[in-house]
Amino acid sequence: MQNKLPFSRYFIIGVMLFALFFGAGNLIFPAGLGQVAGTNIWMAIGGFLITGIGLPFLGILAMGFSGSKNLQELAGRVHPVYGIIFTSLLYLTIGPFFAAPRTGAVAYDIGIAPVVGERFGHAGLIIFTCVFFIVTLWFSLNPAKIVDNVGKILSPGIIILLLVLLVMAVVKPVGSIGVPQESYVNGAFMKGLMEGYNTMDALASLVFGIIVINAIRSMGITSTRGILTASAKSGIVAIVFLGIIYVGIAYLGATSTEAFGLFDTGGPVLGKAASYYFGSVGTVMLSIVIILACLTTSIGLMTACGEYFHTIFPKVSYKVWVVFFSLVSFAVANFGLSNIIHFSIPVLMLLYPLAIALMLLTFLSKIFHHSRIVYASAITVTFMISVIDGFKTFCDLLEISYFGWLQSIISFYEKILPLYNDGLGWLLPVFIAILISGCIVCFQNFSALRLKNKTEGVL
C-alpha cells in the first residue's frame, strides 16, 4: 500500500479532472461575465472563481473525505429516499435537462454560427443538434475507446489553443475594457459569485469525485488520508488550469465589447476573437476543437445518466434510457443557448445550496458522529430557503408578480436572513442548524454514556 505518488501521477489525474470539468460550455460564462462586468471585471471574476473552481475543489475533497462509494450513498446520510431524489435531480440537471443540451447549443454557437452566419436561422440549430445528438446516441450505445482517445488529445489541444488566444488578447487587446452593465455596476463580486453556479461544476464534482478516487486507488493508495491528500493535489492541478483559463477568457470578454458589441451569451466572443486574431483558419480550428469537445462531454453525460437511472430502474434497459435522454437533450437544445442558461438558474438556486450544505456536513460529520438528525435538520433548513429562492428566481425570469404566499415568505426572509438578497440567505441558518442539532446529539450521547456507566456500576 502506497501513501504517496510522484508528482507526475498527480498531474495526470489533475489533467483528467480538468477534462471532466471543462466542457466547452464553461467557455461562455467567463466571456459573458467579462463583457457585462467591464471595468469591474476583477471583482466579478474573484467571485466567479470561488463558485467556479473553489466549490468543485471542495466537492472533490468532500467525496474523498466521506469514504462513500457514490453520491447516492453520501446524500443517503440524510435519508435513503432523499439520497435517491437529490442524486436523480443532480444527474438530470448536469444531464438531459440543462448541461447536455447546452453542449449542442454551445457547439453550434461557437463552432457553426460564426461560419454560416444567420443564413439558416433557427433551422440551422435544429439540423446541427439533430446530427450532434444522433452521434452522441451512437457512441453512447456503442462505447468505444475512440471517445477516450479523442478526449485525451483534445484536453491539451484546448489548453494550448486557448492559451495562444489568451496571450494574444493580453499582448494585443481587441479594444479597451468597457463600462459595467446591469447589476455589475454595484455588487460585482456577489454577481460573479452567483454566475459561477452556471458552470454546474460544483454539482458535477460530487459525481466526478468518485472517478478521481477510483483512479487514485488503482495506483495503490487506499487509506482515507492518502486518498484525501492525493485528491487535493490532483484537484489543485485541475483548478489552476481552470482558473487561468477563466481569468483569461473574462479579460478577453471585457476587452471585446468595443469591437464586437454585447452578446446575449458569451458564446460568440471566442469565435469572433479567433477570427480577429487568426482569420478564417483560426475560426475553423476553434470550431473543430469546440465541436469535438462538446461531443465528448455530451457522450460522457449521456452514458453517466443512462447508467445511473438503469441502476434505479433496472427493468428499463440502459439503451432505452440513453435514447430517451438523447431525445430530451435534442428538444431542450433547440430552445437556444440563452434560454437554456436562463431557465437553469432557478434549478441551480435550489440545488447549489443543498450540494454545498452536504459538503459542509461531510467535513463536520465526525464531530457529531455522523448523526442523521444533524444531516436531516441542516438539509431541511437549507431546502426551506433554497426552494423559495428557486421560485423567486423563476418569477423574476418570467417577469411575473410573486404569488401572495411567496411574497410573504420572501419579505420575512429579507428581514431576518443576512445576505438573503445576495442569494446566500441559507448560509448562516445552516451553521446554526448544525450547531444546535449537533449539541443535542452530543448531549444525548453523553446522557446515554452516563446511564450505561451507572448501569454497569450497579451490576
Residue, then its C-alpha position, 0 to 999 in steps of 0.5 A: m500500500q502506497n501513501k504517496l505518488p510522484f508528482s507526475r501521477y498527480f498531474i495526470i489525474g489533475v489533467m483528467l479532472f480538468a477534462l471532466f470539468f471543462g466542457a466547452g460550455n464553461l467557455i461562455f460564462p467567463a466571456g459573458l461575465g467579462q463583457v457585462a462586468g467591464t471595468n469591474i471585471w476583477m471583482a466579478i471574476g474573484g467571485f466567479l472563481i470561488t463558485g467556479i473552481g473553489l466549490p468543485f475543489l471542495g466537492i472533490l475533497a468532500m467525496g474523498f473525505s466521506g469514504s462513500k462509494n457514490l453520491q447516492e450513498l453520501a446524500g443517503r446520510v440524510h435519508p435513503v429516499y432523499g439520497i435517491i431524489f437529490t442524486s436523480l435531480l443532480y444527474l438530470t440537471i448536469g444531464p438531459f435537462f440543462a448541461a447536455p443540451r447546452t453542449g449542442a447549443v454551445a457547439y453550434d454557437i461557437g463552432i457553426a454560427p460564426v461560419v454560416g452566419e444567420r443564413f439558416g436561422h433557427a433551422g440551422l440549430i435544429i439540423f446541427t443538434c439533430v446530427f450532434f445528438i444522433v452521434t452522441l446516441w451512437f457512441s453512447l450505445n456503442p462505447a468505444k475507446i475512440v471517445d477516450n482517445v479523442g478526449k485525451i488529445l483534445s484536453p491539451g489541444i484546448i489548453i494550448l489553443l486557448l492559451v495562444l488566444l489568451v496571450m494574444a488578447v493580453v499582448k494585443p487587446v481587441g479594444s479597451i475594457g468597457v463600462p459595467q452593465e446591469s447589476y455589475v455596476n454595484g455588487a460585482f463580486m456577489k454577481g460573479l459569485m452567483e454566475g459561477y453556479n452556471t458552470m454546474d461544476a460544483l454539482a458535477s464534482l460530487v459525481f466526478g469525485i468518485i472517478v478521481i478516487n477510483a483512479i487514485r486507488s488503482m495506483g495503490i493508495t487506499s487509506t482515507r488520508g492518502i486518498l484525501t491528500a492525493s485528491a487535493k493535489s490532483g484537484i489543485v492541478a485541475i483548478v489552476f488550469l481552470g482558473i487561468i483559463y477563466v481569468g483569461i477568457a473574462y479579460l478577453g470578454a471585457t476587452s471585446t465589447e468595443a469591437f464586437g458589441l454585447f452578446d446575449t451569451g458569451g458564446p460568440v466572443l471566442g469565435k469572433a476573437a479567433s477570427y480577429y486574431f487568426g482569420s478564417v483558419g483560426t475560426v475553423m480550428l476553434s470550431i473543430v476543437i469546440i465541436l469535438a469537445c462538446l461531443t465528448t462531454s455530451i457522450g460522457l453525460m449521456t452514458a453517466c445518466g443512462e447508467y445511473f437511472h438503469t441502476i434505479f430502474p433496472k427493468v428499463s434497459y440502459k439503451v432505452w434510457v440513453v435514447f430517451f435522454s438523447l431525445v430530451s437533450f435534442a428538444v431542450a437544445n433547440f430552445g437556444l443557448s440563452n434560454i437554456i442558461h436562463f431557465s437553469i438558474p432557478v434549478l441551480m438556486l435550489l440545488y447549489p445550496l443543498a450540494i454545498a450544505l452536504m459538503l459542509l456536513t461531510f467535513l463536520s460529520k465526525i464531530f457529531h458522529h455522523s448523526r442523521i438528525v444533524y444531516a436531516s435538520a441542516i438539509t431541511v433548513t437549507f431546502m426551506i430557503s433554497v426552494i423559495d429562492g428557486f421560485k423567486t428566481f423563476c418569477d423574476l425570469l418570467e417577469i411575473s408578480y410573486f404569488g401572495w404566499l411567496q411574497s410573504i415568505i420572501s419579505f420575512y426572509e429579507k428581514i431576518l436572513p443576512l445576505y438573503n438578497d445576495g442569494l446566500g440567505w441559507l448560509l448562516p441558518v445552516f451553521i446554526a442548524i448544525l450547531i444546535s442539532g449537533c449539541i443535542v446529539c452530543f448531549q444525548n450521547f453523553s446522557a446515554l454514556r452516563l446511564k450505561n456507566k451507572t448501569e454497569g456500576v450497579l451490576 
